[in-house]
Amino acid sequence: MEVILIQNIQGLGYKNDTVNVKPGYGRNYLIPQGFAIIANKSNRKKIEENIKQAAHKAEKRKNDAMALAESIGDIVLKVGAKVGESGKIFGAVTTLQISDLLAEKGYEIDRKQISFPEQPKEVGEYVALLDLHKEVKHEVKFEVVPE
């Protein structure tokens, strides 16, 4: 079943993308929740027209995201965590902690735009992936240190 996404859905696609999903997922979750619409002829035309009108705004958002990625650059964040004798951390390092650390440095990034390719389990250096725009991804290094 083809649907057109009305908003960004992590792991599925971005706003205005046409994606193939299983019929039950589309009919029972995406469409009733208002996350997607059926990809029929009239809806495709509406979306194409909306995309044309929003192209200028989208270019500005992309440029803003690229500027943000450049301004963040290669900063290294330090995340404090309670650590056992073996070096393993108690609990977990979350995207909210990374978002808060970035906010302290002056970069407002929603925690939903942050993901970890490798979940931090011990003291050491890791990478967080920032999804700033559909076409702009940026890696931020962070170091887990004992509190």
SVG drawing of the C-alpha trace seen along z (x, -y; Angstrom):
<svg xmlns="http://www.w3.org/2000/svg" viewBox="-9 -31 46 36">
<polyline fill="none" stroke="black" stroke-width="0.4" points="0.0,0.0 1.4,-3.4 0.9,-6.3 2.1,-9.9 3.6,-11.0 2.2,-14.2 5.0,-14.5 8.5,-13.0 8.4,-9.5 11.7,-8.1 12.6,-4.9 10.0,-5.3 10.5,-8.6 10.2,-12.4 7.2,-14.7 5.7,-14.5 7.6,-11.2 5.6,-8.4 6.4,-5.2 5.2,-1.6 3.9,-0.1 1.9,2.9 -1.8,2.4 -2.6,2.9 0.0,0.5 -1.3,-2.2 -5.0,-1.7 -4.9,-1.0 -2.1,-3.4 -0.7,-5.9 -3.9,-7.2 -6.1,-7.3 -3.3,-9.0 -3.0,-11.7 0.6,-10.7 -0.2,-9.8 -2.8,-9.9 -3.5,-7.4 -1.3,-8.0 -4.1,-8.3 -4.1,-10.6 -5.7,-13.6 -3.6,-13.5 -0.4,-13.2 -1.4,-16.3 -2.1,-18.2 1.2,-17.2 3.1,-18.1 1.5,-21.6 2.4,-22.0 6.0,-21.0 6.3,-23.5 5.0,-26.3 7.2,-25.3 10.4,-24.8 11.7,-28.2 11.1,-27.7 12.6,-24.2 15.8,-25.6 16.0,-28.2 15.6,-25.4 18.2,-23.3 20.7,-26.3 19.9,-27.0 20.5,-23.3 23.8,-23.4 24.8,-26.6 23.9,-25.0 26.0,-21.9 29.0,-24.1 28.7,-26.2 28.5,-23.0 31.7,-21.8 33.8,-19.3 32.9,-20.1 33.3,-17.3 30.7,-17.1 31.4,-15.6 28.6,-13.5 28.9,-12.7 27.6,-9.3 27.7,-7.1 30.3,-4.4 31.1,-1.1 34.6,0.3 34.8,2.1 34.1,-1.1 30.5,-0.3 27.9,-3.0 24.8,-2.7 21.7,-3.6 22.1,-5.0 23.2,-8.1 20.1,-9.5 19.5,-11.8 17.9,-14.2 21.3,-14.6 23.0,-15.3 20.3,-17.8 20.7,-19.6 24.5,-19.8 24.1,-21.2 21.6,-23.8 24.1,-24.9 26.5,-25.6 23.7,-27.6 22.4,-25.0 18.7,-24.2 18.3,-20.7 15.3,-18.5 16.1,-15.2 14.1,-13.4 16.6,-14.6 19.5,-12.8 20.3,-9.1 23.2,-6.9 24.7,-4.5 26.3,-2.7 24.6,-2.9 27.1,-4.0 27.7,-1.3 31.1,-2.2 33.3,-5.2 34.8,-6.4 34.2,-8.3 31.1,-7.9 29.3,-9.6 25.8,-11.0 24.1,-11.5 22.1,-14.7 19.4,-14.6 19.1,-18.3 17.4,-18.1 16.4,-15.4 19.7,-16.0 21.8,-17.3 23.2,-14.9 26.0,-15.8 28.0,-13.8 28.8,-15.1 31.4,-13.4 30.8,-13.0 32.8,-11.5 31.3,-9.6 33.2,-10.5 32.7,-9.4 30.8,-11.7"/>
</svg>
